[in-house]
Amino acid sequence: MAISVFDLFKIGIGPSSSHTVGPMRAAVLFVGALRERQLLERVTRLEVNLYGSLSATGVGHGTDRAVVMGLMGEWPDRIDPRQIAPRIAELLASGVLPLDGRLPVPFDWQRDMRLLEENLPYHPNAMTLVAFGESGELHRDTYYSVGGGFVVDAEQAAAGQLDQDHTRLPYDFSSAEELLRLCKRHGLRVSELMLANEKAWRSEADIRSGLLRLWAAMRECVDNGLSQEGILPGGLNVRRRAARLHRSLLELGKPNVIGSTMSAMEWVNLFALAVNEENAAGGRMVTAPTNGAAGIIPAVLHYYMKFNPEASDDDVVNYLLGAAAVGILCKKNASISGAEVGCQGEVGSACAMAAAGLAEVLGATPEQLENAAEIGLEHNLGLTCDPVGGLVQVPCIERNAIAAVKAINAAQMALRGDGEHFISLDRVIRTMRDTGADMHDKYKETSRGGLAVSAIEC
């Protein structure tokens, strides 16, 4: 299967790629299927069935609202997040859902939004949408949100097609070993190889402009996170910290890349906190490669770009391409879904990707880049996904800041070596997959174990 950098990095909304972005996309696809079958005008009732992790933590992750907005025809990369709450309030008051944004269909939230405890085959993040007409059921389909905003339907899942793209790439790779071999054989850096592969889908100019558009969205997300204060929604009463931390850092003066280690860590922390607080509030952000881990890759890139006077747009492009190479390996050979392998698949993958991206722009050889990614992922193995209250807040927000600093350390350690190391990235990715398979389901985005339970006071 072929995976593009633009599959891993998507502009969307918070708080979750698998529980918000994916379900919204699935609902829009369902509306499209009704349109293709010329059934839209015949719909008199809609039913939403959420299963597994989508049911267990769906309310806290905004899955129910995301599906409804998708049924209204909204895409996660285009919707104005500020309009979601008032439109949901209007639906609850009227009991009418504007299907595809134009066709009024009765919708009783208590009856038609069903949170079911059972699991469906293939993946924990499952949902079935059903459309009824005057004479009964018109159409139904089951979708799986498999992480990072990726969505497949039941037919694709049954066929093992968790990715439908079979584009032929000039330098296709499914392992780090293959990636390194291709780079050596053709004399390419990792970002150069990735750029050549991306050209199978679009021109170099479009690749560059698309990556810079992602970077602009990342910067806007940080800016929004730095300007907002108050309490995050959801009921945990978690207070935003980024704006206050920003003011305190500005009072200390402007550091640079070779300045104080403590100062550097605080700025990296700041950027990660800003992104993940904005994500927790349901704001606009970039899935990188998931929402729960969305602060790590931008935080490392923000610090490099902001405090390195020689940084350029070329660094942005190369950073994201280098990071995506590792993300592709994680997705192909394990998972980037917290509901499937725990938070090691989200924060661990993002940490490895950020380490690889930073190593690339700092001049790493392909072997050093692979080593940086291996260090970043290795030291997140076994990380559980146990969000308190089913919200992407505790421990998720701080976890991103810690992993961003860890990614920088991983890149620095790798650059001090020659690329040779004891455990390969491929082995660590396989270990992540196997560890996720062994991990009890209560530690995989169900909020039924770990901190999610320990935080509850009796």
C-alpha positions, 0 to 999 in steps of 0.5 A: 500500500502507498501512504503519502505525507498528506495522509499522515498530516491532515488539517482537522479539528480536535480533540481526536483524529480517530474519534473526531476526524475519522468519524466525521469523515465516515459520516460524510462518506455515508452521505455521499453513498446515499447521494450516489444511490439517489436515496438522500431525498427519501431519508426519513430517519437516521441512526448512529451506532458507535461501538468499542472505543468510539462508544466508551470514550466517544462523548468525551472525544466529541465522536457523537457531535462529529458524526452529526456534523458529518451527516450535515455534510461538513468535512473536518478540514473545512468546518469552522470549529466555532460553529459546532456547538451552536449547530448542535444546540439548534439540533437538540432544540429542534429535533431536526438534522439538516442532512447534507446541509439541506434536507430536514430529517427528524433526529432524536438524540436519545433514540438515534445516537446509540452507544453500544458496548459490543465490539465489531471485528477488524478494529476497536473504532467501529460505527454503523450508520443506518438510513431509513425511509417510509418503507424501512431501511434504505442503506447502512454501512459500517466504518472503521476509524483506524487512526490518524483520520484514516477510515475504511468501510466494512467491505475494505476491512474484510478484504484487509484493505486498511489502505486503498491506495495502490499507487506505484512509487519509484522507491517503495519501502515497507521497512526501515531496512528497505528504506536505508538500502534504497537511500544507499543504492541511489545516493539519496537522503530520506527527504529526497527519496520521500519527495520522489515518491510524493511526485507519484501523486502531485507536482513538486510545486504542489508538494511544497505548497501543501507542506507549507500550508500544513506548517501555516496551520501548525503555526496558527494552532500554536498562536491560538493556543498561546492566546487562549486562557481559562478552563478546558471543556469536558468537566475535569476543570483542567486549566490552560497553561500555555498563555501564562507560560508564554508570558513568563518565558518572554520576561526571561528574554529570547533564547536561541538553539545553543542557549540554556538547556532549561530554557530550550526545554521550556519553549518546546514544552510551551509549543506542545502545550499550546497545540494540545490545549487547542486540540482539547478545546476542539480547535483547528489543528494538524493531525500529526499523525494523530490528534492525541499526539499532535503537539510533538512534531509541531513543537520540535519544528516550531523551536527549530524554526523560531530560534535558528536564524538560518532556518528556511522553508526548505527545512520545513519541507525536509523535516515533514518528509523525513518525519513522514518516512517513519510514520509510514513505517509505523502505520504499515507495520504496527499502528498509530491508533491508541485504541489498537496499540495504546499510546505508544502508537500515537505519542511513540510514533510521533516522537520517532517521527519528530526525532527523524525530522529534526535529524534530517534538517540537522544533516543526519545520514539515513542511518542516523535518522533511522537511529534517531527514530528508533531511540524515540520510539524505543523509549515509549514502548508500553505506553498505555492510552488511559485518558481521564474522563475519556478526554484528550487532556490528562495525561495527554497534554503533558505527555506531548510536551515530554515526548517533544523534548525526548524527540530532540534528545533522541536526534542529538544522541543519534547525531553523535553516533555513526548510525550503527546501534543494537536494536533496529527501528524495524524491531522496535516497530514490531515490538510496539505491534506485539506489545499492543496485541498483548496489552489489555483492552482497558489500556487502549483508549477505553478509559477503563484502566490506568490513570483513567480509573486511578484518578477517580476519587471514591 
